Amino acid sequence: MSVRGTIGVALLLLAVLVCNTWAAVKMATDRLLYQNATSAARDWAQYLALSVTDLEQIAAGQQPSTASMAFFKATENSGRVFRYVIFNRNGYSQLVSDHGRVDLFDLSDFSADAARSVQSGQPVVDAKEGSPSEDQPSFFATAYVPVIVDHRPIAIVAAYIDQTEQRDYFHKTFLFTAMFLCLTTGVSFPIPMVAWLRRTREKQQADLHIRFLAHHDALTGLANRAQLMDKLDHALAAPAAHGGGIAVHFIDLDRFKEVNDRLGHDGGDFLLKTVAERLRAETRAEDTVGRLGGDEFVVIQSEVHRSEEAGELAVRLASALHRPMNFRGTELIATISIGIAVAPEDGDTSVRLLKCADLALYQAKADGRNCVRRFVPEMDAAQQTRVELERALRDAVTRERLVLHYQPVLEAAASHRLVGFEALLRLPAADGTLISPQVFIPLAEDLRLIGEIGAWVLREACRAAATWPEHLAVAVNLSPAQFELDSVSAIVAAALSDAGLAANRLELEITETLLLGNSENILAELRAIKAMGVAIAIDDFGTGYSSLSYLWRFPFDKIKIDSSFLRGLKASGREAETVMKTIIALARELDIRVTVEGVETAQQAAFLSGTNADLVQGFFFSRPLDETEIAAALMTDYQQRRLTRPPSRTGGTKLRLAQATTEQ
C-alpha cells in the first residue's frame, strides 16, 4: 500500500473511532437518563402509596379524604409531579390528579401497565418524550406501583414525573463529555497512528528489501544467480526483437584475495562495488549484469549479431576495470579474466551457456589471467580431464594412495658422494602411470586439499628418512598455499616426533613467491621451524620475483639454483655462466650453501665442478627412485665411503624437509 493510501486508512480509522466514541457516550448517557427518570417516578409513586392512607377507599370509588387532597396539591406544587392516578386492583382508573385538578370516575379507563404491575407484583416504569398538544412535559417518566396489603393488591398508584430539567442536564453533560473524549481521541490518535504508520512503512520497506534480496546481490545490488538464470532463460526462450544471439561473459577478478589480505574486507568490498558500477556503465539497459558470489560476475549481452561483438564488449569491460581506483589513499588496479560463450552456437540452455563460459574462463586463468577467451569445443575435453583428475586426486588423498619418489642429492665435488634425497610427490593414474605434481598440485590448491597432502608428505618423508643412515637427510618442497591453511611449524614438529627423526636431517624448500604475501607472518613461521633445527632453502632461485632482500631478512641455509640456468648454458654461453658463478659467490659471502638442480649432461656436470657449488642433483646422476630402489643407492654409497675418505669440508652435510615438489 502507498503512503497516501495508508494515510487515508488512518483518517478513516480516526473518523470511525470518533463516531464510535460519540455513540458510546450517547448510549451511556441515555441509559443513565432512563434509569434516573424511572427511578424517580417509582420513588414518587411509592411515596404516594405510603402517604395516602385511604387508598383502598379511593380505589373502591370513594371520595378522597381532606388530608389526601392536601397531599395531592402539595406534591404537585413541588414542580416535578404533574399527575397522579389511582387504579383499582383490576387496572381501572378511579382518581386522577392532574396539574392540581382531582377527578373521580364512575366509568374509568383501563390501563394495561397498571394491570401488568398487579400481575407481576413489581412496579412498571417507563420514560418517554412528551407531547405539548396533550399538555405533557418535553420528557417525563411514569411508574405504576401495586399496593399490597396482607399479600393482596388493594390499589395501583401511578406517578407522572417531569424529567425535562434532568434530561437537559444529562444532555449538557453528555455533550461536554463526548466532545472532551472525541477531542482527546483526536489528539491522542496521532501518537499511536504515527507509530503504526512508521511500523507499517518499516514493514513495507523490509518486505521490499526482502523481495529485492531474493533477486539481487546484497553488496553490489546486481542480479543474483537466481535472477541471472531467470533472465537468461527468458532471453533464450524469446528471440531478440531485432534478431541476433546472446553472449554470456563470465568474469573473474585476478588475485582478488591479495586485495583482501592487503586492505582487509573493506578494501575488497570497495573493489567489488566499484567493479559492479563500471560493469553497469559499460553495458546497455537491455543487458543484464549479475554477481554469482565472491569475485565472480556475469554479463548477459543481448542482440549479438556478430560473434566479434561479444569480444569487443569483453575488451571494453576489461579496459574499464583496469582504470585505477583509489581506496583510502591506496591506488588499486584490477585485472580480470573473461570467458565467453555465445548462443546458439555454444548452447541453447542457460546451464550449458554458463558452463561453457566458465570453461572459457578457466582457460583464461590457465593462460596467465588478464585475458579473454572464447569457448571452443576442445575445452569440454579439457574439463572432462580435469574432472577425472580431481576424482583421482580425491581418491588418492582419502585412501592415502599418493606416492613419494626420492631423487638423490650429491656433493658437487668429484667424489659425488650421496648426502640425501629430495622427496618428489607423484599421483598414480588409472593406467598405472604416475602424474607429475606440476599437473595436480595446482588443482589440489584450488580444492584446498594441499594442507592434507602436505602433512602426509611430511610424515612419509620423515618416516622413510628415519630408516636411512644418519648422515643422509631428506628435503621436501612446501607449497605457499599450505601457509594459508595451517600452522606449518606444528605439522613439521608432529612429523619429526612421530618418525623419531632428528630435526637436522630435514630440509624444507620454499619458493620466493611465498614471501610476496604476508611476509612478516610467514617469516615468523619460518623462524619457528628453523628454531627446531630444520634447514630452510629457497627453491628455484633466480626465477620469478627474485629479490636479494630475502637473503638478509631471513637466514636461509641453502639456495637452489633453478635448472633453467643450466639449460641456458649452451644458448647463452658466458652470460649464463657468469650469472651462476655470481649467485654462488654471493651465497659464499652470506655463508649460504648452494645446490644446482637439473644436471642432465656431462658438460653441465663438468662446468659445475669448477663453480664452487656445494651440491648437485639431476638425471645425469640419477632419476628419482621409489622406496624399493633406495636400498641399492644406499648400498652403493656405503661401498664408496669405505673406499674413499669423505672430504672434510662436506662432512656432516645437513639436509632438511619441505613439501611436495612440483619438479621433474
C-alpha positions as CSV (number, residue, x, y, z in Angstrom):
1,M,0.0,0.0,0.0
2,S,1.3,3.5,-0.8
3,V,1.9,6.2,1.8
4,R,-1.1,8.1,0.6
5,G,-3.3,5.1,0.9
6,T,-2.0,4.4,4.4
7,I,-2.8,8.0,5.5
8,G,-6.3,7.6,4.0
9,V,-6.9,4.5,6.0
10,A,-5.6,6.2,9.1
11,L,-8.0,9.1,8.7
12,L,-10.9,6.7,8.2
13,L,-9.9,4.9,11.3
14,L,-9.8,8.2,13.2
15,A,-13.3,9.1,11.9
16,V,-14.7,5.7,12.9
17,L,-13.1,6.0,16.3
18,V,-14.6,9.4,16.9
19,C,-18.0,8.3,15.8
20,N,-17.9,5.2,18.0
21,T,-16.8,7.3,20.9
22,W,-19.7,9.7,20.4
23,A,-22.2,6.8,20.0
24,A,-20.9,5.1,23.1
25,V,-21.2,8.2,25.2
26,K,-24.7,8.9,23.9
27,M,-25.8,5.4,24.6
28,A,-24.4,5.5,28.2
29,T,-26.0,8.9,28.8
30,D,-29.4,7.8,27.5
31,R,-29.3,4.7,29.7
32,L,-28.3,6.7,32.8
33,L,-31.1,9.3,32.0
34,Y,-33.7,6.5,31.7
35,Q,-32.6,4.9,34.9
36,N,-32.7,8.2,36.7
37,A,-36.1,9.1,35.4
38,T,-37.8,5.8,36.0
39,S,-36.2,5.6,39.5
40,A,-37.6,9.0,40.4
41,A,-41.1,8.1,39.1
42,R,-41.0,4.8,41.1
43,D,-39.9,6.6,44.2
44,W,-42.7,9.2,43.9
45,A,-45.3,6.5,43.3
46,Q,-44.1,4.6,46.4
47,Y,-44.1,7.8,48.4
48,L,-47.7,8.4,47.4
49,A,-48.7,4.9,48.3
50,L,-47.2,5.3,51.7
51,S,-48.6,8.8,52.3
52,V,-52.2,8.4,51.3
53,T,-53.9,6.3,54.0
54,D,-57.3,5.9,52.2
55,L,-56.0,4.3,49.0
56,E,-58.2,1.3,49.3
57,Q,-61.3,3.5,49.7
58,I,-60.3,5.7,46.7
59,A,-59.7,2.6,44.6
60,A,-63.2,1.5,45.5
61,G,-64.6,4.8,44.1
62,Q,-65.0,6.8,47.3
63,Q,-64.1,10.5,47.7
64,P,-60.5,11.1,49.0
65,S,-60.1,12.5,52.4
66,T,-59.2,16.1,53.1
67,A,-55.6,15.0,54.0
68,S,-55.2,13.1,50.8
69,M,-56.4,16.1,48.8
70,A,-53.9,18.3,50.6
71,F,-51.2,15.8,49.8
72,F,-52.0,15.8,46.1
73,K,-51.8,19.5,45.9
74,A,-48.6,19.7,47.9
75,T,-46.8,17.2,45.7
76,E,-47.9,18.8,42.5
77,N,-46.7,22.1,43.8
78,S,-43.2,20.7,44.1
79,G,-42.9,21.2,40.3
80,R,-41.9,17.7,39.4
81,V,-45.1,15.5,39.9
82,F,-47.7,16.8,37.4
83,R,-50.1,13.9,37.6
84,Y,-51.3,11.1,39.9
85,V,-53.6,8.3,39.0
86,I,-55.1,5.7,41.4
87,F,-56.3,2.5,39.9
88,N,-58.3,-0.3,41.4
89,R,-56.8,-3.7,41.6
90,N,-58.2,-4.6,38.1
91,G,-56.3,-1.8,36.4
92,Y,-59.2,0.7,36.0
93,S,-58.5,4.3,37.0
94,Q,-60.6,5.7,39.9
95,L,-58.9,9.0,40.6
96,V,-56.8,11.4,38.5
97,S,-54.9,14.3,40.0
98,D,-53.7,16.3,37.0
99,H,-52.0,19.7,37.5
100,G,-53.9,20.3,40.7
101,R,-57.3,19.1,39.4
102,V,-58.7,16.0,41.1
103,D,-61.3,13.9,39.2
104,L,-63.2,10.8,40.2
105,F,-64.6,8.4,37.5
106,D,-67.7,6.3,37.6
107,L,-66.8,4.8,34.2
108,S,-63.0,4.6,34.3
109,D,-60.3,3.8,31.7
110,F,-58.4,0.6,31.7
111,S,-54.6,0.7,31.9
112,A,-52.6,-2.3,30.7
113,D,-49.5,-1.1,32.5
114,A,-51.4,-1.0,35.8
115,A,-52.9,-4.4,35.3
116,R,-49.4,-5.8,34.4
117,S,-47.9,-4.4,37.6
118,V,-50.5,-6.2,39.6
119,Q,-49.9,-9.5,37.8
120,S,-46.1,-9.3,38.2
121,G,-46.2,-7.8,41.7
122,Q,-43.5,-5.3,40.5
123,P,-43.6,-1.7,39.5
124,V,-43.9,-1.0,35.8
125,V,-41.8,2.1,34.8
126,D,-41.1,4.0,31.6
127,A,-39.7,7.3,30.3
128,K,-40.8,9.0,27.1
129,E,-40.9,12.2,25.2
130,G,-44.0,14.3,26.0
131,S,-46.5,15.9,23.6
132,P,-47.2,19.6,24.0
133,S,-50.7,19.2,22.5
134,E,-51.6,16.9,25.4
135,D,-50.2,19.3,28.0
136,Q,-47.3,17.0,28.7
137,P,-43.7,18.0,29.6
138,S,-40.9,17.5,27.0
139,F,-39.6,14.5,28.8
140,F,-41.3,12.6,31.6
141,A,-41.3,9.3,33.5
142,T,-44.1,7.1,34.7
143,A,-44.3,4.4,37.4
144,Y,-47.2,2.0,38.1
145,V,-46.7,0.7,41.6
146,P,-49.0,-2.0,43.1
147,V,-50.1,-1.5,46.7
148,I,-50.1,-4.9,48.5
149,V,-51.7,-5.3,51.9
150,D,-51.8,-8.7,53.6
151,H,-50.5,-10.3,50.4
152,R,-53.3,-8.9,48.2
153,P,-53.4,-5.9,46.0
154,I,-55.7,-3.1,47.1
155,A,-54.8,-0.5,44.5
156,I,-52.3,0.7,41.9
157,V,-50.6,4.1,42.2
158,A,-49.2,5.8,39.0
159,A,-46.9,8.8,39.3
160,Y,-46.0,11.0,36.3
161,I,-42.8,12.9,36.9
162,D,-41.4,15.8,34.8
163,Q,-37.8,15.0,33.9
164,T,-37.2,17.7,31.4
165,E,-34.7,19.6,33.6
166,Q,-32.8,16.4,34.4
167,R,-32.7,15.5,30.7
168,D,-31.3,18.8,29.7
169,Y,-28.7,18.5,32.4
170,F,-27.8,15.0,31.2
171,H,-27.6,16.2,27.6
172,K,-25.3,19.0,28.5
173,T,-23.1,16.6,30.5
174,F,-23.2,14.2,27.6
175,L,-22.2,16.9,25.1
176,F,-19.3,18.1,27.2
177,T,-18.1,14.5,27.9
178,A,-18.5,13.4,24.3
179,M,-16.7,16.4,23.0
180,F,-13.9,16.0,25.5
181,L,-13.5,12.3,24.7
182,C,-13.5,12.9,20.9
183,L,-11.0,15.8,21.3
184,T,-8.8,13.6,23.5
185,T,-9.1,10.8,21.0
186,G,-8.3,13.1,18.1
187,V,-5.3,14.5,19.9
188,S,-4.1,11.1,21.2
189,F,-4.7,9.3,18.0
190,P,-1.7,10.7,16.1
191,I,0.7,9.2,18.6
192,P,-0.1,5.5,18.1
193,M,-1.0,6.3,14.5
194,V,2.4,7.8,13.8
195,A,4.0,4.7,15.4
196,W,1.7,2.5,13.4
197,L,2.5,4.4,10.2
198,R,6.2,4.2,10.9
199,R,6.0,0.5,11.6
200,T,3.9,-0.1,8.5
201,R,6.4,1.9,6.4
202,E,9.3,0.0,8.0
203,K,7.5,-3.3,7.3
204,Q,6.8,-2.3,3.7
205,Q,10.5,-1.3,3.3
206,A,11.6,-4.6,4.9
207,D,9.3,-6.5,2.6
208,L,10.6,-4.6,-0.4
209,H,14.2,-5.3,0.8
210,I,13.5,-9.0,1.2
211,R,12.0,-9.1,-2.3
212,F,15.0,-7.2,-3.6
213,L,17.4,-9.6,-1.9
214,A,15.6,-12.5,-3.4
215,H,16.7,-11.4,-6.8
216,H,19.7,-9.2,-6.2
217,D,23.2,-9.4,-4.6
218,A,23.2,-7.6,-1.2
219,L,26.6,-6.0,-1.6
220,T,26.5,-4.7,-5.2
221,G,22.8,-4.5,-6.0
222,L,23.4,-6.6,-9.1
223,A,21.2,-9.5,-10.2
224,N,22.0,-12.7,-8.2
225,R,22.3,-16.2,-9.5
226,A,18.5,-16.8,-9.4
227,Q,17.7,-13.7,-11.4
228,L,20.6,-14.3,-13.8
229,M,19.3,-17.7,-14.6
230,D,15.8,-16.4,-15.0
231,K,16.9,-13.6,-17.3
232,L,19.0,-16.0,-19.4
233,D,16.1,-18.5,-19.6
234,H,13.7,-15.7,-20.8
235,A,16.3,-14.4,-23.3
236,L,16.8,-17.9,-24.8
237,A,13.0,-18.6,-24.9
238,A,12.1,-15.3,-26.6
239,P,14.1,-14.3,-29.7
240,A,15.5,-10.8,-29.6
241,A,13.3,-8.1,-31.1
242,H,15.8,-7.4,-33.9
243,G,17.2,-10.9,-34.1
244,G,20.7,-11.8,-33.0
245,G,22.1,-14.1,-30.4
246,I,23.1,-13.9,-26.7
247,A,26.6,-13.8,-25.3
248,V,27.4,-14.8,-21.7
249,H,30.5,-13.2,-20.2
250,F,31.9,-15.0,-17.1
251,I,34.2,-12.5,-15.3
252,D,36.6,-13.2,-12.5
253,L,38.9,-10.7,-10.7
254,D,42.5,-11.7,-10.8
255,R,44.2,-12.1,-7.5
256,F,41.3,-10.7,-5.5
257,K,42.4,-12.5,-2.4
258,E,45.6,-10.4,-2.3
259,V,43.4,-7.2,-2.1
260,N,41.5,-8.7,0.8
261,D,44.7,-9.7,2.6
262,R,46.3,-6.3,2.0
263,L,43.4,-3.9,2.5
264,G,41.0,-6.1,4.6
265,H,37.4,-6.9,3.7
266,D,36.5,-3.1,3.5
267,G,39.0,-2.8,0.6
268,G,37.7,-6.0,-1.0
269,D,34.1,-4.7,-0.8
270,F,35.1,-1.4,-2.2
271,L,36.7,-3.2,-5.2
272,L,33.6,-5.4,-5.8
273,K,31.2,-2.4,-5.7
274,T,33.4,-0.3,-8.0
275,V,33.6,-3.2,-10.4
276,A,29.8,-3.5,-10.3
277,E,29.4,0.2,-11.1
278,R,31.8,0.0,-14.0
279,L,30.2,-3.1,-15.5
280,R,26.8,-1.3,-15.3
281,A,28.3,1.8,-17.0
282,E,29.7,-0.2,-19.9
283,T,26.6,-2.2,-20.7
284,R,23.2,-1.3,-22.2
285,A,19.8,-1.2,-20.5
286,E,18.8,-4.4,-22.3
287,D,21.9,-6.3,-21.0
288,T,22.0,-7.9,-17.6
289,V,24.8,-7.6,-15.1
290,G,25.0,-10.0,-12.1
291,R,27.2,-11.3,-9.4
292,L,27.4,-15.1,-8.7
293,G,29.3,-14.6,-5.5
294,G,32.8,-13.9,-4.3
295,D,34.7,-12.1,-7.2
296,E,32.7,-13.8,-10.0
297,F,30.5,-11.6,-12.2
298,V,28.3,-12.4,-15.3
299,V,27.2,-10.1,-18.1
300,I,24.4,-11.3,-20.4
301,Q,24.8,-9.4,-23.7
302,S,21.7,-9.4,-25.8
303,E,21.2,-8.8,-29.6
304,V,24.6,-10.1,-30.6
305,H,24.6,-10.1,-34.4
306,R,28.3,-11.0,-34.9
307,S,30.4,-13.1,-32.6
308,E,33.0,-10.3,-32.7
309,E,30.6,-8.1,-30.8
310,A,31.0,-10.3,-27.7
311,G,34.8,-9.9,-27.9
312,E,34.5,-6.2,-28.4
313,L,32.3,-5.8,-25.3
314,A,34.7,-8.0,-23.3
315,V,37.7,-5.8,-24.3
316,R,35.7,-2.7,-23.2
317,L,34.9,-4.3,-19.9
318,A,38.5,-5.2,-19.2
319,S,39.7,-1.8,-20.2
320,A,37.1,-0.1,-17.9
321,L,38.0,-2.2,-14.9
322,H,41.7,-1.7,-15.5
323,R,41.4,2.0,-14.7
324,P,42.9,2.9,-11.3
325,M,40.7,3.1,-8.2
326,N,41.5,4.9,-5.0
327,F,40.7,3.4,-1.7
328,R,41.7,5.5,1.3
329,G,44.7,6.8,-0.4
330,T,45.8,3.5,-1.9
331,E,45.6,3.0,-5.6
332,L,44.1,-0.2,-6.9
333,I,44.5,-1.5,-10.4
334,A,42.3,-4.5,-11.2
335,T,42.7,-7.0,-14.0
336,I,40.1,-9.5,-15.0
337,S,39.8,-12.8,-16.8
338,I,36.8,-13.3,-19.0
339,G,35.3,-16.4,-20.6
340,I,32.7,-16.0,-23.3
341,A,30.0,-18.4,-24.6
342,V,27.6,-17.4,-27.4
343,A,24.1,-18.8,-28.0
344,P,23.0,-20.7,-30.0
345,E,26.5,-21.9,-31.3
346,D,27.8,-22.9,-27.8
347,G,24.5,-24.0,-26.3
348,D,20.8,-23.3,-26.1
349,T,20.1,-23.6,-22.4
350,S,21.2,-21.3,-19.5
351,V,23.0,-24.1,-17.7
352,R,25.0,-25.1,-20.8
353,L,25.9,-21.5,-21.7
354,L,27.2,-20.7,-18.1
355,K,29.2,-23.9,-18.1
356,C,30.8,-23.1,-21.5
357,A,31.6,-19.5,-20.3
358,D,33.0,-21.0,-17.1
359,L,35.2,-23.4,-19.1
360,A,36.4,-20.5,-21.2
361,L,37.2,-18.5,-18.0
362,Y,39.2,-21.5,-16.7
363,Q,41.2,-21.4,-19.9
364,A,41.8,-17.7,-19.5
365,K,43.2,-18.3,-16.0
366,A,45.3,-21.2,-17.2
367,D,46.7,-18.9,-19.9
368,G,48.1,-16.5,-17.3
369,R,45.0,-14.4,-16.4
370,N,44.2,-10.8,-17.5
371,C,42.9,-12.1,-20.9
372,V,39.7,-13.0,-22.7
373,R,38.9,-16.5,-24.1
374,R,36.0,-17.6,-26.3
375,F,34.7,-21.1,-25.7
376,V,35.8,-23.8,-28.1
377,P,34.6,-27.5,-28.0
378,E,38.1,-28.7,-27.1
379,M,37.5,-27.1,-23.6
380,D,34.9,-29.8,-22.9
381,A,37.5,-32.5,-23.2
382,A,39.9,-30.5,-21.0
383,Q,37.2,-30.1,-18.4
384,Q,36.5,-33.9,-18.5
385,T,40.2,-34.5,-18.0
386,R,40.1,-32.1,-15.0
387,V,37.1,-33.9,-13.5
388,E,38.8,-37.2,-13.8
389,L,42.0,-35.8,-12.3
390,E,40.0,-34.3,-9.5
391,R,38.3,-37.7,-8.8
392,A,41.7,-39.5,-8.9
393,L,43.2,-36.9,-6.6
394,R,40.4,-37.0,-4.0
395,D,40.5,-40.8,-4.1
396,A,44.3,-40.9,-3.6
397,V,44.1,-38.4,-0.7
398,T,41.2,-40.3,1.0
399,R,42.9,-43.7,0.6
400,E,46.5,-42.5,1.0
401,R,47.5,-43.8,-2.4
402,L,49.9,-40.9,-3.2
403,V,53.4,-42.0,-4.0
404,L,56.8,-40.5,-3.0
405,H,59.9,-40.9,-5.1
406,Y,63.3,-39.7,-3.9
407,Q,65.9,-38.0,-6.1
408,P,69.5,-38.3,-4.8
409,V,71.3,-35.1,-3.8
410,L,75.1,-35.4,-4.2
411,E,78.2,-33.4,-3.4
412,A,79.4,-31.3,-6.2
413,A,83.0,-32.4,-5.6
414,A,84.5,-35.1,-7.9
415,S,83.5,-37.8,-5.4
416,H,79.8,-37.1,-5.8
417,R,79.0,-38.7,-2.5
418,L,75.4,-39.1,-1.5
419,V,74.2,-36.6,1.2
420,G,70.4,-37.1,1.0
421,F,67.3,-37.2,-1.1
422,E,64.6,-34.8,-2.3
423,A,61.1,-36.2,-1.8
424,L,59.1,-35.9,-5.0
425,L,55.3,-36.4,-5.0
426,R,53.5,-38.5,-7.6
427,L,49.8,-39.3,-8.3
428,P,49.1,-42.7,-9.6
429,A,46.8,-42.7,-12.7
430,A,44.2,-45.3,-13.6
431,D,46.5,-46.8,-16.2
432,G,49.3,-47.3,-13.7
433,T,51.4,-44.3,-14.9
434,L,52.5,-41.5,-12.5
435,I,51.1,-38.0,-12.8
436,S,53.6,-35.1,-12.2
437,P,52.9,-32.7,-9.3
438,Q,53.1,-29.9,-11.8
439,V,49.8,-31.2,-13.1
440,F,47.8,-31.9,-9.9
441,I,49.3,-29.7,-7.3
442,P,47.6,-26.5,-8.7
443,L,44.3,-28.5,-8.6
444,A,45.0,-29.6,-5.0
445,E,45.5,-26.0,-4.1
446,D,42.2,-25.0,-5.7
447,L,40.4,-27.8,-3.9
448,R,42.0,-26.9,-0.6
449,L,43.5,-30.4,-0.3
450,I,47.0,-29.1,-0.2
451,G,47.2,-29.0,3.6
452,E,46.2,-32.6,3.9
453,I,48.5,-33.6,1.1
454,G,51.4,-31.6,2.6
455,A,51.0,-33.1,6.0
456,W,51.0,-36.6,4.5
457,V,54.2,-35.9,2.5
458,L,56.0,-34.7,5.6
459,R,55.0,-37.7,7.6
460,E,56.0,-40.2,4.9
461,A,59.3,-38.4,4.1
462,C,60.3,-38.3,7.7
463,R,59.3,-41.9,8.2
464,A,61.5,-43.0,5.2
465,A,64.4,-40.9,6.2
466,A,64.4,-42.4,9.7
467,T,65.3,-45.7,8.1
468,W,68.4,-44.3,6.3
469,P,71.9,-43.9,7.7
470,E,72.2,-40.9,10.0
471,H,74.4,-38.8,7.6
472,L,71.6,-38.7,5.0
473,A,68.8,-36.1,5.0
474,V,65.5,-35.6,3.2
475,A,64.2,-32.4,1.5
476,V,60.5,-31.7,0.8
477,N,59.0,-28.7,-1.0
478,L,56.4,-26.6,0.8
479,S,53.5,-25.0,-1.2
480,P,52.7,-21.4,-0.4
481,A,49.1,-22.4,0.0
482,Q,50.0,-24.5,3.0
483,F,50.9,-21.4,5.0
484,E,47.4,-20.1,4.4
485,L,45.6,-23.1,5.8
486,D,47.5,-24.5,8.8
487,S,50.4,-23.9,11.2
488,V,53.2,-25.4,9.2
489,S,55.6,-25.4,12.1
490,A,53.2,-27.5,14.2
491,I,52.9,-30.0,11.3
492,V,56.6,-30.2,10.9
493,A,57.1,-30.8,14.6
494,A,54.5,-33.6,14.7
495,A,56.1,-35.3,11.6
496,L,59.5,-35.3,13.2
497,S,58.2,-36.5,16.5
498,D,56.1,-39.3,15.0
499,A,59.0,-40.6,12.9
500,G,61.7,-40.1,15.6
501,L,63.8,-38.2,13.0
502,A,66.4,-35.6,14.1
503,A,65.5,-32.1,13.0
504,N,68.9,-31.5,11.3
505,R,68.1,-34.3,8.8
506,L,65.1,-32.4,7.4
507,E,65.2,-29.6,4.9
508,L,62.2,-27.6,3.8
509,E,62.2,-25.9,0.4
510,I,60.1,-22.8,-0.3
511,T,59.7,-20.7,-3.4
512,E,60.3,-16.9,-3.5
513,T,56.6,-16.4,-4.3
514,L,55.8,-17.4,-0.7
515,L,57.4,-14.3,0.6
516,L,55.4,-12.0,-1.7
517,G,52.3,-12.2,0.5
518,N,52.1,-11.6,4.3
519,S,55.8,-11.9,4.6
520,E,56.1,-11.0,8.3
521,N,53.7,-13.8,9.4
522,I,55.4,-16.2,7.0
523,L,58.9,-15.2,8.2
524,A,57.7,-15.8,11.8
525,E,56.5,-19.3,10.9
526,L,59.8,-20.0,9.1
527,R,61.8,-18.8,12.2
528,A,59.8,-21.2,14.4
529,I,60.7,-24.0,12.0
530,K,64.4,-23.0,11.9
531,A,64.5,-22.9,15.7
532,M,63.7,-26.6,15.8
533,G,67.0,-27.2,13.8
534,V,65.3,-27.7,10.5
535,A,67.1,-26.2,7.4
536,I,65.3,-23.8,5.1
537,A,66.1,-23.5,1.4
538,I,65.0,-21.2,-1.4
539,D,63.9,-23.3,-4.3
540,D,64.1,-22.2,-8.0
541,F,66.3,-19.2,-7.1
542,G,66.8,-16.8,-10.0
543,T,63.3,-17.1,-11.5
544,G,60.1,-15.3,-10.8
545,Y,60.4,-12.4,-8.3
546,S,63.9,-12.9,-7.1
547,S,64.9,-10.3,-4.5
548,L,68.2,-10.2,-2.7
549,S,66.4,-8.6,0.3
550,Y,65.0,-12.0,1.3
551,L,68.6,-13.2,1.8
552,W,69.3,-10.9,4.7
553,R,65.7,-10.7,6.1
554,F,65.9,-14.4,6.9
555,P,69.0,-16.6,7.5
556,F,68.4,-19.2,4.8
557,D,70.5,-22.3,4.9
558,K,70.6,-23.0,1.1
559,I,69.9,-21.6,-2.3
560,K,68.7,-24.0,-5.1
561,I,69.6,-22.6,-8.5
562,D,66.9,-23.3,-11.0
563,S,67.6,-25.8,-13.8
564,S,66.8,-23.2,-16.4
565,F,70.3,-21.7,-15.9
566,L,71.9,-25.0,-16.9
567,R,69.7,-25.4,-19.9
568,G,70.7,-21.9,-20.9
569,L,74.5,-22.7,-20.9
570,K,74.5,-23.8,-24.5
571,A,72.4,-21.0,-25.8
572,S,73.7,-18.1,-23.7
573,G,77.2,-19.3,-23.1
574,R,79.3,-17.0,-21.0
575,E,76.3,-14.9,-19.7
576,A,74.6,-17.8,-18.0
577,E,77.9,-19.0,-16.5
578,T,78.6,-15.5,-15.2
579,V,75.2,-15.3,-13.5
580,M,75.5,-18.7,-11.9
581,K,79.0,-18.0,-10.6
582,T,77.8,-14.6,-9.2
583,I,75.0,-16.3,-7.3
584,I,77.3,-18.9,-5.9
585,A,79.9,-16.2,-4.9
586,L,77.1,-14.2,-3.2
587,A,76.0,-17.3,-1.3
588,R,79.6,-17.9,-0.2
589,E,79.7,-14.4,1.3
590,L,76.5,-14.9,3.1
591,D,77.5,-18.4,4.3
592,I,74.7,-20.0,2.4
593,R,75.1,-23.4,0.7
594,V,74.2,-23.8,-2.9
595,T,72.5,-26.7,-4.8
596,V,72.3,-26.7,-8.5
597,E,69.4,-28.8,-9.8
598,G,68.6,-30.1,-13.3
599,V,72.1,-31.5,-14.1
600,E,71.4,-33.7,-17.2
601,T,74.6,-33.8,-19.2
602,A,78.3,-34.5,-18.7
603,Q,79.1,-31.0,-20.0
604,Q,76.9,-29.4,-17.2
605,A,78.5,-31.6,-14.6
606,A,82.0,-30.6,-15.8
607,F,81.1,-26.9,-15.6
608,L,79.8,-27.2,-12.1
609,S,82.9,-28.9,-10.8
610,G,84.7,-25.6,-11.3
611,T,82.0,-23.3,-9.8
612,N,82.5,-24.0,-6.1
613,A,78.8,-25.2,-5.8
614,D,78.1,-27.4,-2.8
615,L,75.5,-29.9,-4.0
616,V,74.0,-31.2,-7.3
617,Q,71.1,-33.2,-8.4
618,G,69.6,-34.3,-11.8
619,F,69.0,-37.1,-14.2
620,F,72.8,-37.2,-15.1
621,F,73.4,-38.7,-11.7
622,S,70.1,-40.5,-11.0
623,R,66.4,-40.4,-11.8
624,P,64.0,-40.3,-8.8
625,L,63.9,-43.6,-7.0
626,D,61.0,-45.3,-5.3
627,E,61.5,-46.8,-1.8
628,T,62.4,-50.2,-3.1
629,E,65.2,-48.7,-5.2
630,I,66.7,-46.7,-2.4
631,A,68.3,-49.7,-0.8
632,A,70.6,-50.1,-3.9
633,A,71.6,-46.5,-3.8
634,L,72.4,-46.7,0.0
635,M,74.5,-49.8,-0.7
636,T,76.5,-48.1,-3.4
637,D,77.0,-45.1,-1.1
638,Y,78.2,-47.4,1.6
639,Q,80.7,-49.0,-0.6
640,Q,82.0,-45.7,-1.9
641,R,82.5,-44.4,1.6
642,R,84.5,-47.5,2.5
643,L,86.8,-47.0,-0.4
644,T,87.2,-43.2,-0.2
645,R,87.8,-40.7,2.6
646,P,85.0,-38.1,2.8
647,P,86.2,-34.6,2.1
648,S,86.4,-32.7,5.4
649,R,84.5,-29.6,4.1
650,T,81.4,-31.5,3.3
651,G,81.5,-34.0,6.1
652,G,78.4,-33.8,8.3
653,T,76.3,-32.3,5.5
654,K,72.8,-31.4,6.7
655,L,69.7,-31.9,4.6
656,R,66.2,-31.0,5.7
657,L,62.5,-31.3,4.7
658,A,59.8,-29.5,2.7
659,Q,56.5,-30.3,1.0
660,A,55.6,-32.0,-2.2
661,T,57.7,-30.7,-5.1
662,T,56.4,-29.8,-8.5
663,E,59.5,-30.5,-10.5
664,Q,60.9,-33.4,-12.5
